[in-house]
């Protein structure tokens, strides 16, 4: 894993936009890099879990922010061989 970490702010966007933006952002990252994603879409958690499981990425954190309705996700891009 690298020490590289990116951030993606999808507050105010609804399904499918947070996942679409995450997919694009992860495609541009090096293997093993982490991206933090802030969302307000309540469906994003399930979308991110299914997508990460399907493509081998790690969903390492799901935290609620102090601001009601916001969640923070950390995704680590899978390492391809």
N, C-alpha and C positions, 0 to 999 in steps of 0.2 A: 504494500500500500504506500502511496505517496503522501506527502504532507500538504498536498494541494487541496484547497477548499474553496468552493464557489458559493454564491448565494443567488436565490431566485425568489422574487416577491410576486406572488400571484393573488394577493389580497384583492377582493372584490370581483374576482373571476369565478365563473361557475363551470361545471362539467360540460364539455370535456377539456376546456382550456388549461387548467392547471397540469393535467397529465400530458397534454400535447406539448406544453412549454418545457416540462420536465424531460420528456423524451428527447427533444431537440437539444436541451442543455447537456444532458448526459452523453449524447452522441459526440459532442464537441470536447468532452473531457478525456484526459488520459486514463488508462486502466488504473483502478485503485483509488482514484480521486473521490473526494467527498463533496456533495452539494447540499446546502441547507435550503429548504423550501418553506416559505411562510404562506399559509393558505387560510381562507375563510370558508371555503366550500366544504360543507359537512360530509360530502361523498368522497372527498379526496383520499381519506385514510384507506378506505376499501380499494379504491382505484390504484393507489400507490402500492399497497400490499400485493395485490394480484399481479400488477405489472412487474414489480421487483422479483416476485417468485417465478414468474414465467421466464424472465430474461436473466436470472442469476445475480441480480444486484442485491445488495444488503440494505434493508431498511433498519437503521440502527437506533433511531430515537423518534419518539412521538411525544411531544410535550405541548401542553396548553400554555399560552402566554398569559401574562397579567391582563392583557386586553381581551375581554370576553369575545368568544367566537373565533379567535385566532389559534392556529396550531403550527408547530414547527416540526418539520420532518428532516432527518438526515439520511441521505442515500449515498452509499458507496458503490461506485461503478464496478461491475465484475471485471476480473482479470481474464482476458482471452489468451489462449495459448496457440 
